Amino acid sequence: MNKKFKIILFSIATVGVLAFTGYNYVMYGGARNLSSEETAYTVSSKNITTEFSSNVETANKKYLEKAIAIKGTITKITGTEVIIDNSIICNLKELDPSITKDQVITLKGRVVGYDDLMGELKLDQCFKAS
């Protein structure tokens, strides 16, 4: 009975540690420091939008999860969300008061996906590139 109890207790502890590790990996494992990463591509908003609208699979292979810099005109600002040329949604890491509407800007961020129904490219962890 004593040996059986130890095995059950060890199994429960192992499952608990694995669950905790898995939870932390899923919740916090994707955070990267894009300011120190090299930019994979520097593109204009019109060029990248054309690439995604013409062939989503090829564009995903090229850009998805990569740090890119996009140059375009800011058409809307809502809190920490900036929209470039009505088609690229950038979620800023933090509010930047120097960013204004109708400003031509280069933002660096990580491509997280393309919504082909709405025709919108989405980036996160964005910041103003120098």
C-alpha positions in Angstrom: 0.0 0.0 0.0 2.8 2.4 0.8 4.6 1.8 -2.5 1.3 2.3 -4.4 0.6 5.6 -2.6 4.1 6.9 -3.5 3.5 6.0 -7.2 0.2 7.8 -7.3 1.6 10.8 -5.5 4.5 11.0 -7.9 2.2 10.7 -10.9 0.0 13.5 -9.7 3.0 15.7 -9.0 4.5 15.0 -12.4 1.2 15.8 -14.2 0.9 19.0 -12.1 4.4 20.2 -13.1 3.8 19.4 -16.8 0.5 21.3 -16.7 2.1 24.3 -15.1 5.0 24.3 -17.6 2.6 23.9 -20.5 0.4 26.7 -19.3 3.4 29.1 -18.9 4.8 28.1 -22.3 1.4 28.8 -24.0 0.7 32.1 -22.2 4.2 33.6 -22.1 6.4 31.6 -24.5 5.6 33.8 -27.6 6.8 37.1 -26.2 9.9 38.3 -28.0 11.9 41.5 -27.9 11.5 42.8 -31.4 13.6 45.9 -30.8 16.7 43.8 -30.6 15.7 41.5 -33.4 16.9 42.1 -37.0 14.2 43.2 -39.4 13.5 40.3 -41.8 11.8 42.6 -44.4 11.2 46.3 -44.9 8.2 46.8 -47.2 5.6 49.4 -48.1 2.0 48.9 -46.9 0.8 48.7 -50.5 3.3 46.0 -51.5 2.7 43.7 -48.6 -1.1 44.1 -48.9 -0.8 43.2 -52.6 1.3 40.1 -51.7 -1.2 38.8 -49.2 -4.3 39.5 -51.4 -2.8 37.8 -54.4 -1.5 34.6 -52.6 -2.1 34.2 -48.9 -0.2 30.9 -48.6 3.0 32.2 -50.1 2.9 35.5 -48.2 2.3 33.6 -44.9 5.3 31.4 -45.5 7.4 34.6 -46.2 6.2 36.9 -43.4 4.3 35.0 -40.7 5.9 35.3 -37.2 8.7 37.5 -38.6 9.8 40.9 -37.5 9.1 43.3 -40.4 9.1 47.1 -40.9 6.1 48.6 -42.8 6.0 52.1 -44.2 2.7 53.7 -44.8 0.2 56.5 -43.8 -1.6 56.3 -40.5 -5.4 56.4 -41.2 -6.7 55.7 -37.7 -5.5 55.6 -34.1 -7.6 53.9 -31.4 -5.7 53.6 -28.1 -2.7 51.4 -28.8 -4.1 50.2 -32.1 -2.8 52.0 -35.3 -4.2 51.4 -38.7 -2.0 52.0 -41.7 -3.6 52.7 -45.1 -6.9 51.2 -44.0 -5.5 47.7 -44.3 -2.8 47.0 -41.8 -3.6 46.8 -38.1 -0.7 47.3 -35.7 -1.1 46.8 -32.0 1.5 49.0 -30.3 3.5 47.7 -27.3 2.8 50.9 -25.5 1.0 54.2 -26.3 3.3 56.6 -28.4 2.1 60.2 -28.3 4.4 61.1 -31.2 2.3 59.0 -33.6 -0.5 61.0 -35.3 -3.1 60.5 -37.9 -2.1 61.2 -41.6 1.6 60.8 -40.6 3.8 58.8 -43.0 5.6 56.3 -40.7 7.6 53.1 -40.5 6.4 50.7 -37.8 8.2 47.5 -36.9 6.2 44.5 -35.6 5.5 40.8 -35.8 3.1 39.5 -38.4 0.4 37.5 -36.7 -2.0 36.9 -39.5 -4.0 38.0 -42.5 -7.8 38.2 -42.5 -8.6 37.6 -46.2 -12.3 38.2 -45.6 -11.7 41.8 -44.4 -8.4 42.2 -46.4 -6.5 43.2 -43.2 -3.0 42.3 -42.1 -2.4 42.1 -38.4 0.8 42.9 -36.5 1.5 42.9 -32.8 4.3 44.2 -30.5 4.6 47.2 -32.9 6.7 50.3 -32.3 7.9 53.2 -34.2 11.0 52.2 -36.2 13.9 54.7 -36.3 
